[in-house]
Amino acid sequence: MAPCRAFALAFVLAFVLAFVQSPFADPSIHTSIVQSYIGLVFNPLNPFFGDLSMKLYHSPGACSLAVHIALREVGVPFEAIAVDLAKHTTASGGNYFDISPRGYVPLLELDDGSRHTEVAALLQYVADLDPAQALIGAPGSARRMAVVEWLTFVGTELHKTFSPWLWHKETADSTRQAVKDRLATRFAELDALLARQDYLAGEYSVADAYAFTIVNWSNFLAIPLKAWPHLQAYLKRVSDRPAAQAALRAEGLLK
C-alpha cells in the first residue's frame, strides 16, 4: 500500500472509532459514513490521495484500445506501455513474456504490483474507479446488467469472431467467408439497435469502448460497412469522444 493511502487509512480508522464511541452517534448511519470515507481514501481520482499509478500494456489498435479509452474516460492516472506483439517485446526492449506469460494485451498492472488481463474484466474494474460508476452502473442495477451483457456479447460474438481468423493469412478462404457472414449477421443486429438509440446500453458505457475497438477492425481488414449506416454513424460518434480521440492519437492511429 502506498504511504499516503496508508496514512489516510489510519486517519479514517481513528475517525470511525471516535464517531462510534460518540454519545451523539446514530448506529443507523455508521455503515454509510464508513463507506464514504473509505471511498474517499481509495478513490484514485482524489488529488490528495492521487498516488495510484497503473501501467497499461497495449498495442496500437489492438483490443487493449478499449481499456485505454476507458482509462481516459475515467481520468485515472496511468502509464501506457506499448508492446510489439510480433516480437513480444516492450518499447524498452524487454521480453513481454516476462510480464505476461500469455503474451497478449491488454495487461493492467496496479500500483500494488499485481497484474491482470482480459478486456471485459479490466473494463469493469476501470469503470468502477469512477465513484459515480457512470460507465457501468451500480452493482445490482439494471444498467450494470445491460452493460455487462453487452461486454459479453462483444467479447464472444464480435471479438472472437474477428480474432484469430481474419488476422491470419493462412486461414482458409472458406473459413474466412464463414466468419465474414457471421459478422454480417451481428452487424445487422447492431445496426437495427443503433437506429433506435445512440449507444448499446442506452447511454455511453465501457461496452461502447469495447465495441468501437473491435468493429473498427473492419477498417484494418478492408471489410466495408456501407450496408450498416447506423453502425457507421455509431463508430463515428464513439471515436469523436475526447477520450477516444486522445487514446487514438496516443497510439498513433490519429494525426
N, C-alpha and C positions, 0 to 999 in steps of 0.2 A: 504494500500500500504506500502511495506517495506520502511524504512527510506532511504536506499541507492538509491533506484529507484526514490523515491520522490525528492531527491536532484538532481538526474540526469535529471529528467523531467524538473525541474526548470531551470537547466542549458541549456537544449535543447531549451526551450521556449525563453530564453534570447537570445540565438544564432540566432534563427529563426527571432525574432523581429529585431535584429541588421542587419541581412542579408537582410531582406525585405526592410529595410529603407536605405540600402546602394545604392549610385548612380550607383554602378557597377553591381547591381543585375540584373539578367536576369529573368523576371517573368516566362518564359517558363520552368525553371528548379526548381522553388520553390517547386513544389509537390514532385519531386524525392528527393530533399535534405531533406525535412521534413520527408518523409517516411524512408529514410536511417537512419537518426538519431534516430527516434522513434524505429525503428527495433533494433538499437544498444542498446538502453536503456532497452528495454523489452525482449531482447533475453536472455533466461535463460542459454545459453551456454557461454555467455560473462563472463570471470572470474572476471572482475572488478565489475560487477553488479550481481554476482552469489549468490544472497541471496534468490533465489527461492528454496523452499523446499516442494515438494509434497509428499503425502503419498499414496501408493498403497495398498489397502486392497485386499488380494488374498488368494487363497487356492491352495496348490500344485497340479499341473496337470489340474486344472480347466480351464475354458475359459479365466480366468484372466492371464494365462501364456502368451497369445498373447500380452497383454498390457505390461507385464513385459519384454518381449523380445524387444518390440518396444522402451521402455524407455531406455534400454541398447544400442540399436542400435543408438539412437539419442545422447546418452551420457548426458542426463539431470540428475541433482541430484534428488534423491527421496529416501524415506524410505519405505521399503517393510514390511508390517504388515500382518502376517499370520492369517487366520480366520479358525476356526473349524466349518465347515458347518453343521456337525451333531448336535453340541451343540449350534451353533450360538454364539460363544464366540471368543474374540480376544486372542492373545498369552498372554496378560497380565491378562486374565480372565474377561475382560469387556463384557457386553452384546452387541453383534454386532447389534441387532435390534435398539439400541440407536443411532447407527451411520448410519445404512442402514435399514429403515423400511421394505424394501422388503426382507432383509436378505440374499441377494446373492452377489456374487462377479462377476466382479471387481467393485471396487469403487475407484475413484481417488479424493483425497482431495487436492485442490490447496492451495497455500500459503495465499490466502485471506480467507480461511476457507470454501469456497463453495465446495460442494460435487456433484460428477457426476458419472453416471453409463452408461451401455450399451457398449458392446465391440466395435462395429463398430464406434460409436461416439467418444469413447476415443482414438481409434487408429488414427482417422483423426486428433484429437486435438494434440496428441503426435507427429505425423508426421509433423505437421505444426510448431512445436517448432524448427525444423531444418530450418534455413534460406534458405537453398538450396532446401528444400522440396523434397529431393531425394527419400523418401519412399512413396510419394503420387503424386507429380507433382503440378504444379502451378494451381490456380483456373482457370477454363475455358479451361484447356489444355486437349488434347486427352488422355494423360497419366492419369490425375486425373480421368477422366470419366471411364477409364478402371479399375483403382484401386478401385474406389467406386462401380463399377458394380460387381467386384469380392468379395468385402467385403459383399455386399448384398447377393450374391449367397451363400457364406459360411454361413452367418447368417441364411438364410431361407431354403436352400437346404441340408445343412450338419448339422449345429449346432442344429437346431430344429427338425432334423430327429433323430439324436442320442439321444437328450435330450428332454423330460424326459424318453422316452420309454425304452431305453436299460439299464438305470441305476436303474430301479425299479424291484425288484423281483416279484412283484405282476402283472406285465404286462403279459397279456395272450400270450400264445405261438403263436397263430395265428397273433397277432399284432406284436410280436417280429420278426416273419418271414417276415411279410409285410414290416417292417421297414428295415430289412437287404436287402431285394430285392430292395427297393428304393435306398438304399445306394450303392448297387452294380451297379445300373444304373449310378449314379453320379460318382462313382469311375471310371467306364469305360470311361465316358466322359473326366474326368480329365487325365486319362492315355493316351488317344489319343492326348490331347493337349500337355501334357508334353513329348510326344515322339518327338515333333517338337520344343519345347522351354524349357528353364530351369525353368522359373517362370510363374505364372499365367498371369501377365500383361506384360510379356516380360522380364523386369528387376525386380530384387527383390523389394518388396514393403511390406507395412503393411498387405496387403491381404494375403501374404505368411505366415507371422507370425500367422495370424488367421487360415488359412487353415491347417498349420502344427499342431497347437494346437488341432484342432478338429479331423482331420483324425488320429492323433496319439492316440486318444481314442480307436482305433481299437486294439491297443496292450493291453490296460487295460481290454478290453471286449472280448479278445480272438477271434477277427474277423480276419481271415487270409487274407493277401493282395497279396499272390503269383500270383494271376490271373492278377495283375496290376503292372508289374515290373517297369514301368516308374514312377508310383505313389510312389512306394517304394523307388526308387532312389531319387525322389524329397524330401521325408521326410528326407532321409539321408543328402541330400545337404543342406537343411534348418537347420537341427539340428547341422551340422558341423560349422555353422557360429559362430564366437566368442561370439556374444551377446546371441545367443540361448544357447550355452554351459554354459555361465555364469548364465543365468536365470535358466536353468535346474539344475545346481549344487546348486544354492542358494535355490531352492525349494526342494532339497533333492532327485531329480529324477536322478541324476548322482553322482557317487562317485568320 
